[in-house]
Amino acid sequence: MKNTQPLDALITSIIKALIPWFTAFCLFSQATLSFSAVPAKKDHFIIGAAGVVNTQPYEGLNGFVDPMPLFDIQYGPLFLYNNNDEPIVGLNLLSGESVTLSIGTTYGRTFLDVGKVKDNRKFLYYGIKNRGRSIDFGLLANYYAPIGLVEATLFRDISNKSGGFHGLMSISKVVPDTGNFVITPRFFAKYYSLQFNNYYYRVTDAENNAGALLAEQLNRTTRADFIKRRPSYNSRTSGHLGVDVNVVLNLNSNMKLNGYLSYENFTGPVETSPLVEDKALIVGSFGFSYEF
């Protein structure tokens, strides 16, 4: 079932999410009182491979390790990038003195595969179907400040999954004087709309009724005990804080070793879902790439 939300409530939630972003942007601008020029965009072609480790927030699901392509490609206004299992394909629309604006498409990381749930936790997902990764389209803005790169994104699902929004605001800065290493730590805040959270973490009354009926038919438990263990749940919009670091070791002018590590802390609307066990998402990857 697709989760819907009145238009005025949707607009209000987006505005509330954007207010701290805009405030932070203004504070950064006021504090620095100057701009950094947008770095010259040179065409480049970097491809490689890595293994990526993702933890899973859902109860009864282990984290997973998958192969992942690495790429960082720029050709005129077109760019493609992936180092953390959320690839982005975009097109630069505007490059000002210190700001760039782009449109892009990304492939979301969040999903639920009930077929991989541990046997002793399968009953928690009775009546619930798989919830797939989404394809999202949105805006990407970069502000090059003296204190670092300020990034803001806002994406909307276009693949008929949640129909919801998710966004990010972050600040990062390359650590100077690290030799052949390029180390870029980043602090970020992420926004997830009600529709997004309901699609991935909600338990509807219909799902609960179907689950309770199946639990009784299989003599797994009584209806009352099942509903007590996995009650219906409606989520809300949420904001998560986190940090990540991207590390590149230049072995020579072409070969590189790539590493990435991210920690994202969940908040109430996600962590209080009866389907969720972990309170944070950890993502890591390690691989190599070659610049042509």
C-alpha positions as CSV (number, residue, x, y, z in Angstrom):
1,M,0.0,0.0,0.0
2,K,1.4,3.4,-0.9
3,N,1.4,5.9,1.9
4,T,-0.2,9.2,1.2
5,Q,0.0,12.5,2.9
6,P,-2.1,15.7,2.5
7,L,-0.3,18.3,0.3
8,D,-0.2,21.0,2.9
9,A,1.3,18.6,5.5
10,L,3.8,17.5,2.9
11,I,4.8,21.0,2.1
12,T,5.0,21.9,5.8
13,S,7.3,18.9,6.6
14,I,9.6,19.9,3.7
15,I,9.7,23.5,4.9
16,K,10.5,22.4,8.5
17,A,13.3,20.3,7.2
18,L,14.8,23.0,5.0
19,I,14.7,25.7,7.7
20,P,17.8,24.4,9.7
21,W,19.6,23.9,6.4
22,F,18.9,27.5,5.3
23,T,19.9,28.8,8.7
24,A,23.1,26.8,8.7
25,F,23.9,28.1,5.2
26,C,23.4,31.7,6.3
27,L,25.5,31.2,9.4
28,F,28.3,29.7,7.4
29,S,28.1,32.6,4.9
30,Q,28.0,35.2,7.7
31,A,30.9,33.7,9.6
32,T,33.2,33.5,6.6
33,L,32.2,36.8,4.9
34,S,34.0,35.5,1.8
35,F,33.7,32.9,-0.9
36,S,35.9,30.2,-2.3
37,A,35.9,29.9,-6.1
38,V,34.4,26.8,-7.6
39,P,37.2,24.4,-8.5
40,A,37.8,24.0,-12.2
41,K,36.0,20.9,-13.4
42,K,38.3,18.8,-15.5
43,D,37.1,15.8,-17.5
44,H,38.3,12.6,-15.9
45,F,37.5,8.9,-16.0
46,I,38.2,6.8,-12.9
47,I,36.7,3.3,-12.5
48,G,37.4,0.4,-10.1
49,A,35.9,-2.2,-7.8
50,A,35.3,-2.6,-4.1
51,G,33.5,-4.6,-1.5
52,V,30.9,-2.8,0.5
53,V,29.6,-3.7,4.0
54,N,26.2,-2.5,5.1
55,T,24.6,-3.1,8.4
56,Q,20.8,-3.8,8.4
57,P,18.5,-2.0,10.9
58,Y,15.7,-4.6,10.7
59,E,15.4,-7.2,13.4
60,G,16.4,-10.7,12.2
61,L,18.5,-9.4,9.3
62,N,22.3,-9.5,9.3
63,G,24.4,-7.0,7.5
64,F,25.6,-7.9,4.1
65,V,28.8,-7.7,2.0
66,D,28.5,-7.1,-1.8
67,P,30.8,-6.3,-4.7
68,M,30.4,-2.7,-5.8
69,P,31.7,-0.8,-8.8
70,L,33.7,2.4,-8.0
71,F,33.5,5.2,-10.4
72,D,34.2,9.0,-10.6
73,I,33.6,10.3,-14.1
74,Q,33.3,13.9,-15.3
75,Y,32.6,14.7,-19.0
76,G,31.6,18.3,-19.5
77,P,28.5,18.9,-17.4
78,L,27.8,15.2,-17.0
79,F,29.1,13.4,-13.9
80,L,28.8,9.9,-12.4
81,Y,30.0,9.0,-8.9
82,N,29.9,6.1,-6.5
83,N,31.9,5.2,-3.5
84,N,29.3,4.3,-0.9
85,D,26.6,2.1,-2.6
86,E,24.4,5.0,-3.5
87,P,25.5,5.8,-7.1
88,I,24.7,9.3,-8.5
89,V,24.3,10.2,-12.2
90,G,23.9,14.0,-12.6
91,L,24.1,17.0,-14.9
92,N,25.5,20.3,-13.8
93,L,23.1,23.2,-14.6
94,L,24.8,26.2,-13.1
95,S,28.3,27.1,-12.0
96,G,28.6,30.4,-10.2
97,E,31.5,32.0,-8.4
98,S,31.1,29.8,-5.4
99,V,28.0,27.7,-6.0
100,T,27.0,24.9,-8.3
101,L,23.5,23.5,-9.0
102,S,22.8,20.1,-10.6
103,I,20.1,17.6,-11.2
104,G,20.7,13.9,-10.6
105,T,19.4,10.4,-10.1
106,T,20.5,8.1,-7.4
107,Y,19.7,4.5,-6.3
108,G,18.7,4.3,-2.7
109,R,20.4,2.0,-0.2
110,T,17.4,1.1,2.0
111,F,15.4,-2.1,1.4
112,L,13.8,-5.0,3.2
113,D,14.1,-8.6,2.0
114,V,11.9,-10.8,4.2
115,G,13.2,-13.9,2.5
116,K,16.6,-13.4,4.2
117,V,15.2,-13.0,7.8
118,K,16.6,-15.5,10.3
119,D,14.2,-18.4,10.9
120,N,13.7,-17.5,14.6
121,R,12.5,-14.0,13.6
122,K,10.4,-14.8,10.5
123,F,7.2,-14.5,12.4
124,L,7.9,-10.8,12.9
125,Y,7.4,-10.3,9.2
126,Y,4.2,-12.4,8.7
127,G,1.9,-10.4,6.4
128,I,4.7,-8.1,5.2
129,K,6.1,-8.0,1.7
130,N,9.5,-7.0,0.4
131,R,10.3,-3.3,0.4
132,G,12.7,-2.5,-2.5
133,R,15.4,0.1,-3.1
134,S,14.1,3.2,-4.9
135,I,15.3,5.2,-7.8
136,D,15.3,8.9,-6.9
137,F,15.5,12.1,-8.8
138,G,16.4,15.5,-7.3
139,L,18.6,18.6,-6.9
140,L,22.2,18.9,-5.7
141,A,23.7,22.1,-4.6
142,N,27.3,22.8,-3.6
143,Y,28.6,25.9,-1.8
144,Y,32.4,26.3,-1.7
145,A,33.1,28.2,1.5
146,P,36.6,28.8,3.1
147,I,35.7,26.5,5.9
148,G,34.9,23.6,3.5
149,L,32.4,22.3,1.0
150,V,28.8,22.6,2.0
151,E,26.5,20.2,0.1
152,A,22.7,20.0,0.1
153,T,20.5,17.5,-1.8
154,L,16.8,16.8,-2.0
155,F,15.6,13.6,-3.8
156,R,12.2,12.2,-4.4
157,D,11.3,8.6,-5.2
158,I,10.3,8.2,-8.9
159,S,10.1,4.4,-8.9
160,N,6.7,3.9,-7.3
161,K,8.1,2.7,-4.0
162,S,7.5,5.2,-1.2
163,G,6.9,8.3,-3.3
164,G,8.7,10.1,-0.5
165,F,11.6,12.5,-0.1
166,H,15.0,12.3,1.4
167,G,17.7,14.9,1.7
168,L,21.1,15.7,3.1
169,M,23.1,18.7,4.2
170,S,26.8,18.2,4.9
171,I,30.1,20.0,5.4
172,S,33.4,18.4,4.5
173,K,37.0,19.5,4.1
174,V,40.1,17.7,2.7
175,V,42.7,17.2,5.4
176,P,45.9,19.1,4.3
177,D,49.4,17.8,4.1
178,T,48.7,14.1,4.1
179,G,51.2,13.1,1.4
180,N,49.8,10.6,-1.1
181,F,46.6,10.3,1.0
182,V,43.5,12.3,0.2
183,I,41.4,12.2,3.4
184,T,38.0,13.9,3.5
185,P,36.0,13.8,6.7
186,R,32.4,15.0,6.6
187,F,29.6,15.8,9.1
188,F,26.1,15.4,7.7
189,A,22.4,15.6,8.6
190,K,19.8,13.6,6.7
191,Y,16.1,14.2,6.3
192,Y,13.5,11.5,5.6
193,S,9.9,12.3,4.8
194,L,6.8,10.6,6.4
195,Q,6.2,8.7,3.2
196,F,9.7,7.4,3.0
197,N,9.7,6.2,6.6
198,N,6.2,4.7,6.4
199,Y,7.1,2.7,3.3
200,Y,10.2,1.1,5.0
201,Y,9.3,1.0,8.7
202,R,5.5,1.2,9.0
203,V,3.3,-1.8,10.0
204,T,-0.3,-1.3,8.8
205,D,-3.4,-2.7,10.4
206,A,-4.0,-4.9,7.4
207,E,-0.4,-6.3,7.6
208,N,-0.9,-6.9,11.3
209,N,-4.3,-8.7,10.8
210,A,-2.7,-10.9,8.0
211,G,0.3,-11.6,10.2
212,A,-1.8,-12.5,13.3
213,L,-4.0,-14.8,11.2
214,L,-1.0,-16.6,9.7
215,A,0.6,-16.9,13.2
216,E,-2.5,-18.6,14.5
217,Q,-2.8,-20.9,11.5
218,L,0.8,-22.1,12.0
219,N,0.3,-22.4,15.8
220,R,3.1,-20.0,16.2
221,T,1.4,-17.9,18.9
222,T,-2.0,-16.4,19.7
223,R,-3.5,-13.4,17.9
224,A,-3.2,-11.3,21.0
225,D,0.4,-12.2,21.7
226,F,1.4,-11.6,18.1
227,I,-0.2,-8.1,18.0
228,K,1.5,-7.3,21.3
229,R,4.9,-8.4,20.0
230,R,4.4,-6.6,16.6
231,P,1.9,-3.8,16.9
232,S,0.7,-1.6,14.1
233,Y,3.0,1.4,13.7
234,N,2.9,4.7,11.8
235,S,6.1,6.6,11.4
236,R,6.9,10.3,11.1
237,T,9.4,12.5,9.4
238,S,12.9,12.1,10.8
239,G,16.3,13.8,10.9
240,H,19.5,11.7,11.4
241,L,23.0,12.9,12.2
242,G,26.2,11.2,11.1
243,V,29.8,11.3,10.1
244,D,31.8,9.7,7.3
245,V,35.3,9.7,5.9
246,N,36.5,9.1,2.4
247,V,40.2,8.0,2.0
248,V,42.1,7.7,-1.3
249,L,45.7,6.5,-1.4
250,N,47.5,7.5,-4.7
251,L,49.8,4.6,-5.4
252,N,51.0,6.4,-8.6
253,S,49.6,8.8,-11.1
254,N,46.9,6.2,-12.1
255,M,46.4,3.6,-9.4
256,K,44.5,4.3,-6.2
257,L,43.3,2.5,-3.1
258,N,39.9,3.6,-1.9
259,G,38.3,3.4,1.5
260,Y,35.0,4.7,3.0
261,L,33.4,4.5,6.4
262,S,30.1,6.0,7.5
263,Y,28.0,6.1,10.7
264,E,24.4,7.4,10.7
265,N,22.5,7.6,14.0
266,F,18.7,6.9,13.8
267,T,16.1,8.9,15.7
268,G,12.7,8.0,17.2
269,P,10.5,7.7,14.1
270,V,12.7,5.0,12.8
271,E,14.2,3.3,15.9
272,T,10.8,2.8,17.6
273,S,9.4,0.8,14.7
274,P,8.7,-2.8,15.8
275,L,10.7,-4.0,12.8
276,V,13.9,-2.1,13.7
277,E,16.5,-3.5,16.0
278,D,19.7,-1.5,15.4
279,K,19.9,2.2,16.2
280,A,22.4,3.2,13.6
281,L,23.5,2.4,10.1
282,I,27.2,1.6,9.4
283,V,28.5,1.5,5.8
284,G,32.1,0.7,4.8
285,S,33.9,-0.1,1.6
286,F,37.4,-0.9,0.4
287,G,38.7,-1.3,-3.1
288,F,40.9,0.0,-5.9
289,S,40.5,2.2,-8.9
290,Y,42.4,3.4,-12.0
291,E,42.4,6.8,-13.5
292,F,42.7,6.9,-17.3
